[in-house]
Amino acid sequence: MYSTLPPWVFDWSGHLGVALYLGSYAALQAGLIRGSSYIYALLNLLAASFVLISLSAAFNLSSALIQVFWIAISLGGLARLIWLNSGLRFSPEDKALITQVFGPMPKPLARQFLDNGHWLDGEAGLILTTEGKPVTALTFLLRGEAEVTSDTRLIGRLGQGLIGEMNVLDGGSASASVTLTRPARLFTITGGALNRLIWRDSDLRLMVENAMSRDTRAKLVAANKRLSTARKRGHDDHQP
């Protein structure tokens, strides 16, 4: 069949294969895709296949062997990903945490993060962070309520979200105290465990840091809104 095709088909097949090789590697280095993702393995599989087709018109044994092994490795990687993802199980609480904190996240990374922490039931009065003392764990409040105080003054309430995200990685001191005001469901992971995880996996580190930044930004926006509302209310109260 190949012998009946015009030469330009083989030429462009090789060009497309090279473009896929370079494009997938560039996307990997730019952080657009992960090395352990389906898309990266699939792009490499297609790239090798197109280059192999082009070699049927101008055969080179060394190049052909490289493409054959590249195809085999890519197929093995895809099979491994399918096997890993099919064997992972998540509870409704696990899914809620990952969705709320990280959004879309590869299942193996999500399972790795969850396995290094644990869920617990917190009673009212449990102190999660103490102002001025080192933050030793990152906590996710799934259900319940906590009050945030600074210098014994109430500065806010938290119904769901991260606690300790600003200082847990470097063990810095908490800027406020956070205490449960009613029974709650919590997920907690120590700063040490979290640092070990993100040190081993740069993709996970990026996801964790982005999640923390989003949560901090949302809290700052909410705090500014409360402050603006309080100022407006105070201004209105002083109107004649």
C-alpha positions as CSV (number, residue, x, y, z in Angstrom):
1,M,0.0,0.0,0.0
2,Y,2.8,2.4,1.0
3,S,4.4,2.0,-2.5
4,T,1.4,3.5,-4.2
5,L,1.4,6.6,-2.1
6,P,3.1,9.8,-3.4
7,P,6.5,10.7,-1.9
8,W,5.2,13.8,-0.2
9,V,3.0,11.7,2.1
10,F,6.1,10.2,3.6
11,D,7.8,13.5,3.8
12,W,5.0,15.2,5.6
13,S,4.5,12.2,7.9
14,G,8.1,12.6,9.0
15,H,7.6,16.4,9.4
16,L,4.5,15.8,11.5
17,G,6.3,13.3,13.7
18,V,9.2,15.7,14.4
19,A,6.7,18.5,15.2
20,L,4.9,16.2,17.7
21,Y,8.2,15.3,19.3
22,L,9.3,18.9,19.7
23,G,5.9,20.2,20.6
24,S,5.3,17.6,23.4
25,Y,8.8,18.2,24.8
26,A,8.3,22.0,24.7
27,A,4.9,21.7,26.4
28,L,6.5,19.5,29.1
29,Q,9.3,22.0,29.8
30,A,6.8,24.9,29.8
31,G,4.7,23.0,32.4
32,L,1.7,22.7,30.2
33,I,1.6,18.9,30.4
34,R,3.0,16.4,32.9
35,G,5.5,13.7,32.0
36,S,3.3,11.1,33.6
37,S,0.1,12.2,31.8
38,Y,-1.9,10.4,29.2
39,I,-1.4,13.2,26.7
40,Y,2.4,13.2,26.9
41,A,2.6,9.4,26.3
42,L,0.0,9.7,23.5
43,L,1.9,12.5,21.7
44,N,5.1,10.5,21.9
45,L,3.3,7.4,20.5
46,L,2.0,9.4,17.6
47,A,5.3,11.1,16.9
48,A,7.2,7.8,16.7
49,S,4.5,6.3,14.6
50,F,4.6,9.1,12.0
51,V,8.3,9.0,11.8
52,L,8.3,5.2,11.4
53,I,5.9,5.6,8.5
54,S,8.2,8.1,6.9
55,L,11.1,5.7,7.2
56,S,9.2,3.1,5.0
57,A,10.1,5.3,2.0
58,A,13.8,5.8,3.0
59,F,14.5,3.0,5.4
60,N,17.2,3.4,8.1
61,L,17.5,0.5,10.6
62,S,18.8,2.6,13.5
63,S,16.1,5.2,13.2
64,A,13.4,2.5,12.8
65,L,14.6,0.7,15.9
66,I,14.4,3.9,17.9
67,Q,10.9,4.5,16.8
68,V,9.8,0.9,17.5
69,F,11.2,1.1,21.0
70,W,9.7,4.5,21.5
71,I,6.3,3.2,20.5
72,A,6.7,0.2,22.9
73,I,7.7,2.5,25.8
74,S,4.8,4.8,25.1
75,L,2.3,2.0,25.0
76,G,3.8,0.7,28.3
77,G,3.4,4.1,29.8
78,L,-0.2,4.3,28.7
79,A,-1.0,0.8,30.1
80,R,0.6,1.8,33.4
81,L,-1.5,4.9,33.7
82,I,-4.7,3.0,32.9
83,W,-3.8,0.4,35.5
84,L,-2.9,3.0,38.2
85,N,-6.0,5.1,37.7
86,S,-8.4,2.1,37.5
87,G,-7.1,0.8,40.9
88,L,-7.5,4.1,42.8
89,R,-10.5,4.7,45.0
90,F,-11.7,7.9,46.7
91,S,-14.3,8.5,49.3
92,P,-16.8,11.3,48.9
93,E,-14.8,13.3,51.4
94,D,-11.6,12.7,49.5
95,K,-13.3,13.9,46.3
96,A,-14.7,17.0,48.0
97,L,-11.3,18.0,49.3
98,I,-9.5,17.5,46.0
99,T,-12.2,19.4,44.1
100,Q,-12.4,22.3,46.5
101,V,-8.7,22.7,47.0
102,F,-7.0,21.6,43.8
103,G,-9.7,21.4,41.1
104,P,-8.7,19.0,38.3
105,M,-5.8,16.8,39.6
106,P,-4.3,13.5,38.4
107,K,-5.6,10.6,40.5
108,P,-2.1,9.3,41.4
109,L,-1.1,12.7,42.7
110,A,-4.4,13.1,44.6
111,R,-4.0,9.6,46.2
112,Q,-0.4,10.4,47.2
113,F,-1.4,13.6,48.8
114,L,-4.3,12.1,50.7
115,D,-2.3,9.0,51.9
116,N,0.2,11.3,53.7
117,G,-2.5,13.0,55.8
118,H,-5.6,11.8,57.6
119,W,-9.3,12.7,58.3
120,L,-10.4,13.4,61.8
121,D,-13.5,14.6,63.7
122,G,-12.8,17.8,65.7
123,E,-14.8,18.9,68.7
124,A,-15.8,22.4,69.5
125,G,-12.9,24.2,71.3
126,L,-10.2,22.4,69.3
127,I,-7.4,24.9,68.5
128,L,-6.0,24.5,65.0
129,T,-3.5,27.3,65.0
130,T,-2.3,29.6,67.8
131,E,-1.3,33.2,67.0
132,G,2.5,33.6,67.3
133,K,3.3,29.9,67.4
134,P,4.7,27.8,64.5
135,V,2.2,26.3,62.1
136,T,2.9,22.6,62.1
137,A,0.1,21.3,59.8
138,L,-2.1,22.2,56.9
139,T,-5.7,21.6,57.7
140,F,-8.8,21.5,55.4
141,L,-12.1,22.2,57.1
142,L,-14.8,20.3,55.2
143,R,-17.7,20.7,57.6
144,G,-18.2,22.7,60.8
145,E,-17.2,26.2,61.7
146,A,-14.1,27.9,63.2
147,E,-13.5,31.4,64.5
148,V,-10.4,33.4,63.6
149,T,-9.1,35.7,66.3
150,S,-6.1,38.1,66.6
151,D,-5.2,39.7,69.9
152,T,-8.4,38.1,71.3
153,R,-10.5,40.0,68.8
154,L,-12.8,38.1,66.5
155,I,-11.7,38.9,62.9
156,G,-13.7,36.3,61.0
157,R,-15.4,32.9,60.8
158,L,-14.5,30.0,58.5
159,G,-17.0,27.4,57.3
160,Q,-14.8,25.6,54.7
161,G,-11.3,26.0,53.4
162,L,-7.6,25.7,54.2
163,I,-6.1,26.6,57.6
164,G,-2.4,27.3,58.0
165,E,-1.6,27.6,54.3
166,M,0.5,30.8,54.6
167,N,3.1,29.4,57.0
168,V,3.0,25.6,57.0
169,L,5.8,25.0,54.4
170,D,8.4,27.1,56.3
171,G,7.0,26.5,59.8
172,G,6.4,30.2,60.3
173,S,4.3,31.6,63.1
174,A,0.5,31.8,62.7
175,S,-0.8,35.4,62.2
176,A,-4.1,34.5,64.0
177,S,-5.6,31.8,66.2
178,V,-8.2,29.4,64.7
179,T,-10.5,27.5,67.0
180,L,-13.4,25.3,66.2
181,T,-16.8,26.6,67.4
182,R,-18.7,23.4,66.7
183,P,-18.0,19.8,65.7
184,A,-16.2,19.6,62.4
185,R,-14.8,17.2,59.9
186,L,-11.1,17.9,59.1
187,F,-8.3,16.7,56.9
188,T,-4.8,17.4,58.2
189,I,-1.3,16.8,56.8
190,T,1.8,17.8,58.7
191,G,4.2,20.4,57.3
192,G,7.0,17.8,57.3
193,A,5.0,15.3,55.3
194,L,3.9,18.0,52.9
195,N,7.4,19.3,52.3
196,R,8.7,15.8,51.6
197,L,5.9,15.2,49.1
198,I,6.5,18.4,47.1
199,W,10.3,18.1,47.3
200,R,9.9,14.7,45.4
201,D,7.4,15.9,42.8
202,S,7.6,19.4,41.2
203,D,4.2,19.0,39.6
204,L,2.6,18.4,43.0
205,R,4.5,21.3,44.5
206,L,3.1,23.6,41.8
207,M,-0.4,22.4,42.5
208,V,-0.1,22.8,46.3
209,E,1.4,26.3,46.0
210,N,-1.3,27.4,43.5
211,A,-4.0,26.0,45.8
212,M,-2.6,27.8,48.8
213,S,-2.3,31.1,46.8
214,R,-5.9,30.8,45.6
215,D,-7.2,30.2,49.2
216,T,-5.1,33.0,50.6
217,R,-6.3,35.4,47.9
218,A,-10.0,34.4,48.5
219,K,-9.6,35.1,52.2
220,L,-8.0,38.5,51.6
221,V,-10.8,39.5,49.2
222,A,-13.4,38.4,51.8
223,A,-11.6,40.3,54.5
224,N,-11.4,43.5,52.4
225,K,-15.1,43.1,51.6
226,R,-16.0,42.8,55.3
227,L,-13.8,45.8,56.2
228,S,-15.3,47.9,53.4
229,T,-18.8,47.0,54.6
230,A,-18.0,47.8,58.2
231,R,-16.5,51.2,57.2
232,K,-19.6,52.0,55.1
233,R,-21.9,51.0,58.0
234,G,-19.9,53.2,60.4
235,H,-20.0,56.1,57.9
236,D,-23.8,55.7,57.5
237,D,-24.3,55.6,61.3
238,H,-22.5,59.0,61.6
239,Q,-24.6,60.6,59.0
240,P,-27.0,63.3,60.4
